[in-house]
Amino acid sequence: MKKNILVVDDSALMRRVICDIINSDSRFQATDICRDGLEAYERLKTTQYDGVVLDVNMPRMNGLELLEKLQQEKIKATVIMVSTETTKDAEITLLAMERGAIDFVTKPTNIIEAKGEDFKKRLTAVLTAVISTRAYANRSISSGSTDKTVTQVRQLIKPKTSLGRGNKLVALACSTGGPKALQSVIPYLPKNMDAPMVLVQHMPRGFTKSMADRLNEVSKVSVKEAQEGDVLQKGTVYIAPGGKHMLVKKMPGGGHKITLSDAAPIGGLKPCANVTYESLNDCAYDEIVCVILTGMGADGTQGIIELQKHKKVHTIAQDAKSCVVYGMPKAIAEAGAADEIVPL
């Protein structure tokens, strides 16, 4: 059965393009369209959809205002934002994810890009990943988490390693659903956290700066978009900038610094978590705590497996039930490289 999608955008052209993309995939159908948030609000009060593709800037009621209304009235909707790469829209999009949107795709700047393969792939990939994870989590809940895949993953968890007292680093990676998940993690880290954290979130340029600034406002630790040459300090979170790979390098006189690389994307990813994890093979940290949260694909798994050959590593993966997309955590768990699988 095809999944029903609601498209909300004030541009007739974008509505048409997005509907065509959705309808070109045999798994989905663009069931309804709305021209602004107010129309969508009225529709969502009475109709349930498998997914909602929502524009940011619209008359009468914009995307953020719609999400706030849905949140206030406890109307459930699986919302994917479509946002331009402007600083203002990046900030609004990140606020939207705090208000309940689960991910976003960047809006093309012209009709040629809109009708291109790149936008089509990104939109269908996010829809597919989010909806399939919802179905997976629902199956797990209804079966009491006893389906074969969950059981196999639990059997692959390594015996817990004890956390030592040495010099530590936390290395976290996430993708689809990550910005929302990070709001439930970073603000709760203690101000005197006895380690620096390096964080890779798959995001375009501009969005990572807005995300870092927002997390810094609401957190006890310091959060910043990483810059070339940053010296790692305990109690600080360094977020890989969109469009750059982030590496951790040992300094000759002791300590570690950030190096940014403009190398080609790996598997379409830039930043790529595997690059960051692999850079830690030669570091001087006594222990590295690796964390894998919600996200599409398997980025991070290969890097962590390789890192485990060189360093004392404790790996934590998010569980399926609390993931927006159970891809990256599933990959690390199924590889038998997770010490713990826990809810967000």
N, C-alpha and C positions, 0 to 999 in steps of 0.2 A: 504493500500500500504506500502511495506517495505521501511524503510529509508536506503538510500545509504551511506555507510561509506568507506572512503579511509584509508588504513593502511600504515604507513610509518615507516619502521624500516630496519636497515642494516643487522639484523640477520634473516636468512631464518627460523630458528626455532621459533623465537618470532613472525614473520609474520604469520606462520602457526597456532601457538597457539592462537594469537589474532583473526585471521580470523575464526578459529573454534568456539571461544567463541561468536563472533558476529553472525555467521551463525546459532548457536544453539538457538538463540532467534528469534522467528517468526516475531518480529517487525523490525529486522535489516537484512541487507545483506552487506558483505564485497565485494563491487563492484569492487574495484581496489586495487592494492598494488604497492608501490614504495620502492626502496632500499636506497634512500637517499633524502635529501632535494631538490637537483637539479631536480631529476625526478619528485618530487611532485610539485615543482614550475611550471614546464612545463605543468603538468596535470591540476593544479588549474587555470592556465591562460585560459583554454578552457572549463573546466568541473566544475559544481557545485555539491557539496556533502552536505548531511544533517549533516555530522560530519566527522572530521579527527582525527585519533588516531596517534600521532606523537612522535617518539623517540627523546631523547635529543642529544645523541652522535652518529654522523654518518659522514662518509667520504664526501668529496667534498663540501657539504653544510649541516651543522648541524641544529637542530630544531630551535635554536635561530636565526640563519642567515636566515632561511626560513621565519620565522615570520616577521623579519625586512623587508625582500623583499616584502612580501604580504602587509605590512603596507605602505611601500613607494609607491607601485603601486595601493593601494586601492582595493586590491583583497580580497573579503570577504570570510571568512572560519570560521566554528565553530570548534576550535581546542582543543583537550584534550591531554595533555602531558603524556608520560609514562617515569618515572624517577626513578633512583636508589636512595637509601637513603644516598648517600655520601654527604659530606658537599659541594663539588664542584658542584655536580648535583643539590643539593637543591638551591644553589645560582643561577644557570643557569635557573632552573625551575621557580623561582620567577621572574627573569628578563623576561622570556618568557611570563609570565602572564601580565607583564607590556607592553609587545609588542603585546598583543592581544589574547593569549591563555586563555581559560576561566576556566580551572581546570586541575588537574593532578591526576594520580593514580601511586602508587609506584610499580616499576617493581620487580617481583620475583627474588630471588637470584639464583634459580636453576629450573630445568625442572619440578621437583615434585611440587614445589610451583606454577609454571606457569600453570600447569594443574589442580591445586587444586580449590576447591570451593570458597575460599576467594577472590582470584584475579578475578575470573569470576564474583562474586557478585559485587565487587567494580566497575569493568569496566562497566558492564551492568547497574548498578544503576546510575552511572554518565551519561552515554549516555541517558538513559531513562529520567532522571530528566531534563537535559539540553534541549533535543529536545522537550519534552512536554511543558516546559516553553516557548520555542521559539514559539511553536504553539499557546499557550495560549495568549502570548503577541501580536502576529500577529492578532489573532481573536479580541482582545480588541481594537487594533488600527483600524482595518477595520470596526468594529461596533461602533466606537466612544466611546469605553469604557462603553457600555451600556448593556453588557451581564449580566445575572441574578446574577452570582457570584460576580462580581465587585459591582453591585448595593447593594447587601446584605451586603457586607463588609463595604461599605460606611455608611450604616445605623447603623452599629454596633459600629462605632467610638464613643468613649466617648466625652462628651463636654470637651473642652480644659481646663486643669488646669493651673492656673497662676504659673509662676516660682518665687519662693521666694528668699530671700536674705541670707538664712541660709547656713549651712555647707553642701556642695553637693558632690556627687560621680556620675560618669558616668560609667555605666556597659553595655558593648557592646558585642553582640554575632553574629557570622556568620559562614558559612560553605562553601559549593560549590560556587565558584565565589568570595568568601570573600577576598582573597589576592589582587585581581584586584580592587574590590570595595574599600578596605581600602586605596588604593593609591589615591582615589578621596575624602577621608575624613580626614585621619590623618595629611597629610601635610598641611592642611588648618586650623587646630586648632591653636589658638593664643598661643604664647609663655607663656603669663601670664594667661592661662586658670585657672579659679578659682575653680578647682576641680582636683582630680586624676581620672584616668580612668583605669578600669580593663577590659580586652578584652579576650574573648574566641573565638578562631578560631580552628575549627576541622582540625587538621594536625598531621602528625607523628612527632616523636622526630627528632630533627635536623633542620627540616624545619622552626619551630617557631623561633629558634635562628637566622637563616638567614633572615627571614621576619622582625624580630624586628630590626636587624642591618641595613637592607635596609631602613626601614621606618624612623629609627633614622637619617640616612644620609640626607633624603629629607624633614624632618619635623622641625618645630620651637619648638615643645614640645620635651621632652626627651622620647624615646621609648626603652624599654628593655624587654628581656624575664624575667619573674618573677622568683625570687629565694626565697627559704625558709627564712622567717623572714624579707623580705623587708618591710620597714615602708612606708606607702602610703604618697606621697608628691603631692601637687598641681602642675599641669603642667607636670605630668609624666604619660605615658601610660605603664601599666604592662600587658604583653601578657602571657597567661597561657602556660607553656611548654608542648609540645607534650608528651603524655604518663603519664601526671599527672593531677589530678583535682586541681583546684585553689579555695581556700576559703579565705574570708576576715574575720579576727578576731579582736574584740575590745581589746585594750591593757589596763591593769589595771590603768596605769597612764595617760590615754588619748591617742587618736590617734588610728590608725588601722594598722595591719600588714598582710602580705600574709602568708598563710599556704598551703603547697602542700601536697596532699594526693595520696598515691599509691593504693587506693581502686580499686576494679574491675571496668572495663568499665560499663557504664550504657547505655543500648540500643546500645552497640557496640562503645560508645563514651568515649574517655578519652584524652583530657578534655571534660567535660560535662558542658554546660552552666547552666543547672538547679541546679547543685551542687553549682556553684558560686552564683547564685541568692538566693538560699535558705540560704546560709551562711550569707546573709545580713539582715535576719530577726531580728537579735539581735544587729545590728550595731548602732552606735550613730550618723549617718548622718541624718540631718534634711530632706533632700530630695535626692532621687536617680533618675537619668535620665537613663532609660533603652532604649537601641537601638538594634533593630533586623534587620540585613541585610540579603542579599541573602543566601540561603542554603537549603539543603534537610531536610525533616522531620519536627519535631515540637519542637526541643530542645529549651529551654528558656521559652516556654509558661507557663508550669506548675509552674516553679520557680517564674515567674513574677506575676502570679495570686495569688500565696501564699504570695509573698512579698507585694502586694497591700493591704493585710489584716492587715499588721503590720506597713507599712511606707507610707509616702507621695511619690508617684511614678508618674513620667511623662514618658510615653512610646511612642517611635517613631519607626514606622515600614517602611521599604523600600517598594515602590510600585511595582506592578507586571511588569510594562513596563520596568523598569530599572534593574530588577533582572536577574541574570544568571539562577537561580533556584528559583521559587516562592513557597517555602515550608515553611520555618521558619517564614517569615513575614506574609504569608497567615494564618498560624495557630494562631498567636497572634491577627491578625485582626478579624478572624472569631470567636475567643473566646470573642470578645468585649472588649479586654483589651488594645487597642491602643488609645492613645490620638491624634496621628497624623499619617497619611499615606502619605509619601512624596517621590518624586524621589530622587535618589542617590545624 
